[in-house]
Amino acid sequence: MFRFEIGANILIKSYKRPDYDPLEVKILGKAPNKIKAEILSDGWFARGSIHILTGAEWYPIGRIKV
């Protein structure tokens, strides 16, 4: 589901609220169908917080070049 490597900055969206703006996150760790991510933009979570995000609730939109 999350096909990007550890260290990549990506945009993700929620399946529950696809009309909301995407979140920018940095992948800190990976497991099957889950990522550990640092939140880089404001929105669902506080900026700088770290969360486990699952493929059942979130989907990637694409990579962000930094």
N, CA, C and O atoms as a printed pandas DataFrame, in Angstrom:
     atom_number atom_name residue_name chain_id  residue_number  x_coord  y_coord  z_coord
0              1         N          MET        A               1    0.821   -1.181    0.000
1              2        CA          MET        A               1    0.000    0.000    0.000
2              3         C          MET        A               1    0.871    1.253    0.000
3              4         O          MET        A               1    0.776    2.067   -0.918
4              5         N          PHE        A               2    1.705    1.417    1.001
5              6        CA          PHE        A               2    2.622    2.561    1.034
6              7         C          PHE        A               2    3.906    2.116    0.335
7              8         O          PHE        A               2    4.777    1.511    0.960
8              9         N          ARG        A               3    4.023    2.410   -0.946
9             10        CA          ARG        A               3    5.110    1.892   -1.774
10            11         C          ARG        A               3    6.396    2.704   -1.695
11            12         O          ARG        A               3    7.393    2.348   -2.324
12            13         N          PHE        A               4    6.384    3.777   -0.937
13            14        CA          PHE        A               4    7.551    4.644   -0.860
14            15         C          PHE        A               4    8.494    4.185    0.248
15            16         O          PHE        A               4    8.081    3.535    1.208
16            17         N          GLU        A               5    9.775    4.539    0.093
17            18        CA          GLU        A               5   10.796    4.078    1.032
18            19         C          GLU        A               5   10.834    4.937    2.294
19            20         O          GLU        A               5   10.270    6.030    2.340
20            21         N          ILE        A               6   11.509    4.419    3.308
21            22        CA          ILE        A               6   11.711    5.157    4.554
22            23         C          ILE        A               6   12.503    6.426    4.229
23            24         O          ILE        A               6   13.481    6.385    3.482
24            25         N          GLY        A               7   12.071    7.545    4.798
25            26        CA          GLY        A               7   12.708    8.828    4.558
26            27         C          GLY        A               7   12.009    9.668    3.503
27            28         O          GLY        A               7   12.300   10.857    3.371
28            29         N          ALA        A               8   11.089    9.072    2.747
29            30        CA          ALA        A               8   10.377    9.807    1.696
30            31         C          ALA        A               8    9.316   10.727    2.299
31            32         O          ALA        A               8    8.667   10.376    3.284
32            33         N          ASN        A               9    9.150   11.891    1.707
33            34        CA          ASN        A               9    8.054   12.799    2.063
34            35         C          ASN        A               9    6.941   12.558    1.056
35            36         O          ASN        A               9    7.162   12.640   -0.152
36            37         N          ILE        A              10    5.736   12.258    1.555
37            38        CA          ILE        A              10    4.617   11.955    0.667
38            39         C          ILE        A              10    3.364   12.705    1.104
39            40         O          ILE        A              10    3.277   13.196    2.230
40            41         N          LEU        A              11    2.406   12.784    0.202
41            42        CA          LEU        A              11    1.079   13.300    0.520
42            43         C          LEU        A              11    0.145   12.113    0.683
43            44         O          LEU        A              11    0.181   11.168   -0.104
44            45         N          ILE        A              12   -0.699   12.170    1.721
45            46        CA          ILE        A              12   -1.672   11.112    1.952
46            47         C          ILE        A              12   -3.053   11.726    2.156
47            48         O          ILE        A              12   -3.180   12.882    2.558
48            49         N          LYS        A              13   -4.082   10.935    1.873
49            50        CA          LYS        A              13   -5.459   11.373    2.095
50            51         C          LYS        A              13   -6.192   10.290    2.874
51            52         O          LYS        A              13   -5.796    9.125    2.874
52            53         N          SER        A              14   -7.253   10.693    3.529
53            54        CA          SER        A              14   -8.075    9.781    4.310
54            55         C          SER        A              14   -9.192    9.204    3.440
55            56         O          SER        A              14   -9.833    9.933    2.682
56            57         N          TYR        A              15   -9.421    7.903    3.550
57            58        CA          TYR        A              15  -10.562    7.286    2.872
58            59         C          TYR        A              15  -11.875    7.819    3.436
59            60         O          TYR        A              15  -12.857    7.956    2.706
60            61         N          LYS        A              16  -11.893    8.122    4.735
61            62        CA          LYS        A              16  -13.119    8.578    5.384
62            63         C          LYS        A              16  -13.503    9.996    4.969
63            64         O          LYS        A              16  -14.689   10.319    4.906
64            65         N          ARG        A              17  -12.522   10.840    4.686
65            66        CA          ARG        A              17  -12.758   12.248    4.331
66            67         C          ARG        A              17  -11.953   12.629    3.086
67            68         O          ARG        A              17  -11.031   13.438    3.185
68            69         N          PRO        A              18  -12.275   12.071    1.926
69            70        CA          PRO        A              18  -11.476   12.373    0.728
70            71         C          PRO        A              18  -11.582   13.826    0.273
71            72         O          PRO        A              18  -10.750   14.286   -0.509
72            73         N          ASP        A              19  -12.589   14.555    0.750
73            74        CA          ASP        A              19  -12.747   15.957    0.383
74            75         C          ASP        A              19  -11.804   16.871    1.173
75            76         O          ASP        A              19  -11.618   18.026    0.788
76            77         N          TYR        A              20  -11.211   16.391    2.255
77            78        CA          TYR        A              20  -10.273   17.191    3.053
78            79         C          TYR        A              20   -8.932   17.295    2.332
79            80         O          TYR        A              20   -8.598   16.453    1.499
80            81         N          ASP        A              21   -8.170   18.332    2.659
81            82        CA          ASP        A              21   -6.841   18.509    2.074
82            83         C          ASP        A              21   -5.928   17.358    2.481
83            84         O          ASP        A              21   -6.083   16.798    3.566
84            85         N          PRO        A              22   -4.971   16.998    1.616
85            86        CA          PRO        A              22   -4.033   15.926    1.974
86            87         C          PRO        A              22   -3.046   16.382    3.050
87            88         O          PRO        A              22   -2.828   17.576    3.254
88            89         N          LEU        A              23   -2.468   15.412    3.721
89            90        CA          LEU        A              23   -1.422   15.665    4.720
90            91         C          LEU        A              23   -0.064   15.364    4.112
91            92         O          LEU        A              23    0.082   14.425    3.329
92            93         N          GLU        A              24    0.920   16.159    4.472
93            94        CA          GLU        A              24    2.293   15.855    4.100
94            95         C          GLU        A              24    2.938   15.142    5.278
95            96         O          GLU        A              24    2.895   15.627    6.408
96            97         N          VAL        A              25    3.539   13.983    5.007
97            98        CA          VAL        A              25    4.187   13.199    6.058
98            99         C          VAL        A              25    5.555   12.723    5.591
99           100         O          VAL        A              25    5.833   12.647    4.394
100          101         N          LYS        A              26    6.405   12.404    6.568
101          102        CA          LYS        A              26    7.702   11.783    6.298
102          103         C          LYS        A              26    7.651   10.379    6.855
103          104         O          LYS        A              26    7.300   10.188    8.019
104          105         N          ILE        A              27    7.994    9.393    6.045
105          106        CA          ILE        A              27    7.959    7.994    6.479
106          107         C          ILE        A              27    9.172    7.708    7.361
107          108         O          ILE        A              27   10.315    7.862    6.930
108          109         N          LEU        A              28    8.911    7.292    8.595
109          110        CA          LEU        A              28    9.981    6.968    9.544
110          111         C          LEU        A              28   10.212    5.468    9.665
111          112         O          LEU        A              28   11.310    5.039   10.021
112          113         N          GLY        A              29    9.201    4.673    9.376
113          114        CA          GLY        A              29    9.294    3.223    9.465
114          115         C          GLY        A              29    8.153    2.587    8.700
115          116         O          GLY        A              29    7.134    3.226    8.435
116          117         N          LYS        A              30    8.333    1.307    8.342
117          118        CA          LYS        A              30    7.311    0.615    7.565
118          119         C          LYS        A              30    7.060   -0.776    8.122
119          120         O          LYS        A              30    7.953   -1.415    8.679
120          121         N          ALA        A              31    5.832   -1.225    7.958
121          122        CA          ALA        A              31    5.414   -2.589    8.248
122          123         C          ALA        A              31    4.366   -2.915    7.187
123          124         O          ALA        A              31    3.880   -2.005    6.515
124          125         N          PRO        A              32    4.004   -4.185    7.018
125          126        CA          PRO        A              32    2.977   -4.482    6.017
126          127         C          PRO        A              32    1.706   -3.666    6.266
127          128         O          PRO        A              32    1.085   -3.765    7.324
128          129         N          ASN        A              33    1.339   -2.868    5.281
129          130        CA          ASN        A              33    0.112   -2.068    5.290
130          131         C          ASN        A              33    0.073   -0.981    6.370
131          132         O          ASN        A              33   -1.004   -0.485    6.700
132          133         N          LYS        A              34    1.226   -0.604    6.922
133          134        CA          LYS        A              34    1.310    0.460    7.927
134          135         C          LYS        A              34    2.583    1.258    7.723
135          136         O          LYS        A              34    3.577    0.745    7.210
136          137         N          ILE        A              35    2.540    2.519    8.129
137          138        CA          ILE        A              35    3.761    3.314    8.190
138          139         C          ILE        A              35    3.792    4.077    9.513
139          140         O          ILE        A              35    2.753    4.421   10.077
140          141         N          LYS        A              36    4.986    4.327    9.982
141          142        CA          LYS        A              36    5.198    5.244   11.099
142          143         C          LYS        A              36    5.592    6.553   10.438
143          144         O          LYS        A              36    6.574    6.608    9.698
144          145         N          ALA        A              37    4.824    7.615   10.705
145          146        CA          ALA        A              37    5.018    8.855    9.969
146          147         C          ALA        A              37    5.086   10.065   10.882
147          148         O          ALA        A              37    4.373   10.157   11.880
148          149         N          GLU        A              38    5.966   10.993   10.513
149          150        CA          GLU        A              38    6.018   12.304   11.157
150          151         C          GLU        A              38    5.151   13.241   10.327
151          152         O          GLU        A              38    5.314   13.329    9.110
152          153         N          ILE        A              39    4.239   13.933   10.979
153          154        CA          ILE        A              39    3.323   14.840   10.297
154          155         C          ILE        A              39    4.051   16.155   10.011
155          156         O          ILE        A              39    4.587   16.782   10.925
156          157         N          LEU        A              40    4.069   16.572    8.736
157          158        CA          LEU        A              40    4.789   17.778    8.329
158          159         C          LEU        A              40    3.874   18.954    8.011
159          160         O          LEU        A              40    4.354   20.068    7.805
160          161         N          SER        A              41    2.566   18.721    7.970
161          162        CA          SER        A              41    1.629   19.812    7.669
162          163         C          SER        A              41    0.488   19.803    8.686
163          164         O          SER        A              41    0.229   18.794    9.344
164          165         N          ASP        A              42   -0.179   20.934    8.799
165          166        CA          ASP        A              42   -1.321   21.024    9.704
166          167         C          ASP        A              42   -2.526   20.328    9.081
167          168         O          ASP        A              42   -2.650   20.252    7.859
168          169         N          GLY        A              43   -3.401   19.827    9.929
169          170        CA          GLY        A              43   -4.598   19.156    9.437
170          171         C          GLY        A              43   -5.160   18.241   10.500
171          172         O          GLY        A              43   -5.557   18.694   11.574
172          173         N          TRP        A              44   -5.195   16.956   10.206
173          174        CA          TRP        A              44   -5.764   15.957   11.116
174          175         C          TRP        A              44   -4.997   15.877   12.431
175          176         O          TRP        A              44   -5.593   15.689   13.492
176          177         N          PHE        A              45   -3.676   16.020   12.362
177          178        CA          PHE        A              45   -2.810   15.861   13.534
178          179         C          PHE        A              45   -1.943   17.110   13.693
179          180         O          PHE        A              45   -1.832   17.923   12.775
180          181         N          ALA        A              46   -1.339   17.247   14.857
181          182        CA          ALA        A              46   -0.430   18.366   15.102
182          183         C          ALA        A              46    0.861   18.183   14.312
183          184         O          ALA        A              46    1.375   17.072   14.186
184          185         N          ARG        A              47    1.371   19.282   13.786
185          186        CA          ARG        A              47    2.621   19.251   13.040
186          187         C          ARG        A              47    3.746   18.770   13.953
187          188         O          ARG        A              47    3.861   19.218   15.094
188          189         N          GLY        A              48    4.566   17.863   13.452
189          190        CA          GLY        A              48    5.685   17.338   14.219
190          191         C          GLY        A              48    5.356   16.101   15.033
191          192         O          GLY        A              48    6.261   15.457   15.564
192          193         N          SER        A              49    4.084   15.754   15.145
193          194        CA          SER        A              49    3.717   14.554   15.891
194          195         C          SER        A              49    3.983   13.306   15.052
195          196         O          SER        A              49    4.085   13.380   13.827
196          197         N          ILE        A              50    4.093   12.172   15.718
197          198        CA          ILE        A              50    4.396   10.905   15.050
198          199         C          ILE        A              50    3.217    9.965   15.262
199          200         O          ILE        A              50    2.723    9.812   16.378
200          201         N          HIS        A              51    2.769    9.331   14.165
201          202        CA          HIS        A              51    1.598    8.447   14.211
202          203         C          HIS        A              51    1.834    7.203   13.363
203          204         O          HIS        A              51    2.634    7.208   12.427
204          205         N          ILE        A              52    1.120    6.143   13.713
205          206        CA          ILE        A              52    1.073    4.933   12.891
206          207         C          ILE        A              52   -0.166    5.064   12.008
207          208         O          ILE        A              52   -1.281    5.200   12.511
208          209         N          LEU        A              53    0.032    5.022   10.700
209          210        CA          LEU        A              53   -1.061    5.169    9.749
210          211         C          LEU        A              53   -1.232    3.863    8.986
211          212         O          LEU        A              53   -0.248    3.267    8.547
212          213         N          THR        A              54   -2.474    3.414    8.826
213          214        CA          THR        A              54   -2.741    2.137    8.168
214          215         C          THR        A              54   -3.316    2.343    6.771
215          216         O          THR        A              54   -3.921    3.372    6.469
216          217         N          GLY        A              55   -3.108    1.341    5.935
217          218        CA          GLY        A              55   -3.629    1.368    4.582
218          219         C          GLY        A              55   -5.137    1.269    4.521
219          220         O          GLY        A              55   -5.732    1.595    3.494
220          221         N          ALA        A              56   -5.767    0.828    5.592
221          222        CA          ALA        A              56   -7.225    0.752    5.632
222          223         C          ALA        A              56   -7.857    2.135    5.798
223          224         O          ALA        A              56   -9.019    2.329    5.441
224          225         N          GLU        A              57   -7.105    3.090    6.334
225          226        CA          GLU        A              57   -7.644    4.423    6.602
226          227         C          GLU        A              57   -7.030    5.517    5.733
227          228         O          GLU        A              57   -7.647    6.564    5.540
228          229         N          TRP        A              58   -5.822    5.294    5.206
229          230        CA          TRP        A              58   -5.096    6.332    4.465
230          231         C          TRP        A              58   -4.566    5.773    3.154
231          232         O          TRP        A              58   -4.268    4.583    3.053
232          233         N          TYR        A              59   -4.450    6.639    2.149
233          234        CA          TYR        A              59   -3.850    6.223    0.884
234          235         C          TYR        A              59   -2.904    7.322    0.382
235          236         O          TYR        A              59   -3.164    8.511    0.566
236          237         N          PRO        A              60   -1.803    6.903   -0.254
237          238        CA          PRO        A              60   -0.820    7.878   -0.743
238          239         C          PRO        A              60   -1.285    8.503   -2.046
239          240         O          PRO        A              60   -1.920    7.851   -2.874
240          241         N          ILE        A              61   -0.959    9.774   -2.213
241          242        CA          ILE        A              61   -1.245   10.485   -3.449
242          243         C          ILE        A              61    0.021   10.567   -4.296
243          244         O          ILE        A              61   -0.029   10.375   -5.511
244          245         N          GLY        A              62    1.155   10.852   -3.655
245          246        CA          GLY        A              62    2.413   10.943   -4.385
246          247         C          GLY        A              62    3.533   11.468   -3.524
247          248         O          GLY        A              62    3.338   11.871   -2.377
248          249         N          ARG        A              63    4.702   11.452   -4.106
249          250        CA          ARG        A              63    5.918   11.898   -3.436
250          251         C          ARG        A              63    6.054   13.411   -3.548
251          252         O          ARG        A              63    5.592   14.021   -4.512
252          253         N          ILE        A              64    6.693   14.000   -2.549
253          254        CA          ILE        A              64    7.004   15.427   -2.570
254          255         C          ILE        A              64    8.519   15.555   -2.694
255          256         O          ILE        A              64    9.267   14.960   -1.919
256          257         N          LYS        A              65    8.952   16.319   -3.652
257          258        CA          LYS        A              65   10.397   16.577   -3.838
258          259         C          LYS        A              65   10.825   17.669   -2.872
259          260         O          LYS        A              65   10.200   18.728   -2.804
260          261         N          VAL        A              66   11.897   17.408   -2.121
261          262        CA          VAL        A              66   12.418   18.404   -1.191
262          263         C          VAL        A              66   13.789   18.838   -1.598
263          264         O          VAL        A              66   14.394   19.678   -0.932
